[in-house]
Amino acid sequence: MTYEPPVLDPARLAKDQRLALLEAKVAFLLDEVSGLRSLVRHLGADKLADLPTMQQTRDSFDYQWRSLPEGLPRRIEQIRSVTDLPIAVGFGVSDRSAAADMICPDWQ
């Protein structure tokens, strides 16, 4: 025996009820898509790792990690030991002047 949901005629619902029904359907579909994407990633992980874009991403990350200034990883660990806040490093800031401009552009 299977469950068959009742047939619902949206035309008989008020506008707010139809909107709520559509929002619920969209939320359900987004949840389903999310689950399916996770499943596809899991099933295709071996093949995805061999794609050129994945290799390029890995190479770029490895290059960036190797080019960190000496002592930066130690400094990041020191910061992490005193805060649970996210830590951002870099983002195009190349010197003190650029950092000051990003923090307070009107500062002289």
C-alpha positions as CSV (number, residue, x, y, z in Angstrom):
1,M,0.0,0.0,0.0
2,T,1.4,3.4,-0.9
3,Y,0.5,6.9,0.1
4,E,-1.2,9.1,-2.5
5,P,-1.4,12.8,-1.5
6,P,-4.7,14.4,-2.0
7,V,-5.2,16.3,-5.2
8,L,-5.0,20.0,-4.6
9,D,-6.5,22.5,-6.9
10,P,-4.4,25.7,-6.5
11,A,-7.0,27.7,-8.3
12,R,-9.3,27.2,-5.3
13,L,-6.8,28.6,-2.8
14,A,-6.4,32.2,-1.8
15,K,-3.4,34.1,-3.2
16,D,-1.4,33.9,0.1
17,Q,-2.1,30.1,0.3
18,R,-1.0,29.6,-3.3
19,L,2.2,31.6,-2.6
20,A,2.9,29.5,0.5
21,L,2.3,26.3,-1.5
22,L,4.8,27.4,-4.2
23,E,7.4,28.4,-1.6
24,A,7.0,25.0,0.1
25,K,7.4,23.2,-3.3
26,V,10.5,25.3,-4.1
27,A,12.0,24.5,-0.7
28,F,11.4,20.8,-1.2
29,L,12.9,20.8,-4.6
30,L,16.0,22.7,-3.5
31,D,16.5,20.2,-0.7
32,E,16.1,17.3,-3.2
33,V,18.6,18.9,-5.6
34,S,21.1,19.5,-2.7
35,G,20.9,15.8,-1.7
36,L,21.3,14.7,-5.3
37,R,24.3,17.0,-5.9
38,S,26.0,15.5,-2.8
39,L,25.3,12.0,-4.0
40,V,26.7,12.8,-7.5
41,R,29.8,14.3,-5.9
42,H,30.3,11.3,-3.7
43,L,29.8,8.8,-6.6
44,G,31.9,10.8,-9.1
45,A,34.7,11.9,-6.8
46,D,37.3,9.7,-8.4
47,K,36.4,11.0,-11.9
48,L,36.0,14.7,-10.8
49,A,39.5,14.7,-9.3
50,D,41.0,14.0,-12.7
51,L,39.3,16.9,-14.5
52,P,41.6,19.6,-15.8
53,T,39.8,22.4,-13.9
54,M,40.3,20.4,-10.6
55,Q,44.0,19.9,-11.3
56,Q,44.3,23.6,-12.1
57,T,42.6,24.6,-8.9
58,R,44.9,22.2,-6.9
59,D,48.0,23.6,-8.6
60,S,46.9,27.2,-7.9
61,F,46.2,26.5,-4.3
62,D,49.5,24.7,-3.9
63,Y,51.4,27.6,-5.5
64,Q,49.7,30.1,-3.3
65,W,50.4,28.0,-0.2
66,R,54.1,27.7,-1.1
67,S,54.4,31.5,-1.8
68,L,53.2,32.5,1.7
69,P,55.6,34.8,3.6
70,E,57.9,33.0,6.1
71,G,56.3,32.8,9.5
72,L,52.7,33.5,8.3
73,P,51.4,30.0,9.2
74,R,52.8,30.4,12.7
75,R,51.2,33.8,13.0
76,I,47.8,32.5,11.9
77,E,48.0,29.8,14.5
78,Q,48.8,32.4,17.1
79,I,45.7,34.4,16.1
80,R,43.6,31.3,16.1
81,S,44.7,30.5,19.7
82,V,43.0,33.7,20.9
83,T,39.9,34.0,18.8
84,D,37.1,31.9,17.2
85,L,36.5,34.5,14.6
86,P,37.2,33.8,10.9
87,I,40.7,34.9,9.8
88,A,41.2,36.5,6.4
89,V,44.7,36.7,4.9
90,G,45.5,38.6,1.7
91,F,42.6,39.5,-0.5
92,G,44.9,41.7,-2.8
93,V,46.5,43.7,0.0
94,S,50.1,44.0,-0.9
95,D,51.5,46.5,1.6
96,R,50.6,48.7,4.6
97,S,49.3,51.5,2.4
98,A,46.9,49.3,0.6
99,A,45.7,47.8,3.9
100,A,45.1,51.2,5.4
101,D,43.2,52.2,2.3
102,M,40.9,49.2,2.6
103,I,40.3,49.7,6.4
104,C,39.9,53.5,6.4
105,P,40.0,55.0,2.9
106,D,39.6,58.6,4.3
107,W,42.5,58.3,6.7
108,Q,45.4,60.6,6.0
